[in-house]
Amino acid sequence: MVFTALGTLLATKLSDMHAFPIIMNFLIMPIFFLSGALFPLKGFPAPVLALMKLNPLLYGVDGLRGALVSGAHLGLLTDFAVLSIVSLVFIAIGSYFFSKVEI
């Protein structure tokens, strides 16, 4: 839900549809690498951990890790709460901008 809403939000602000895949790849790759999907969260410096905690995909990966192998670092309730709040915010902003699009 988070990334669908983010895609809607970005697509409504672009005038050239050819730029959309480029911008999405430019955003998705750093988000993926900072999600903790490829490496454990332990051992990172504090600034990198702070940047990682701003990443909504971190909470999705942590929630899946907790549900599948009982290894959640942040807690399932925290993961669900953060993902729900970020989803609602992106959906609200994306819906607002989508309603303002002129065809």
Secondary structure, DSSP 8 states (H G I E B T S, - for coil): -HHHHHHHHHHHH-S-TTHHHHHHHHHHHHHHHTTTSSS-STT--HHHHHHHHT-HHHHHHHHHHHHHHS--SS-HHHHHHHHHHHHHHHHHHHHHHHHT---
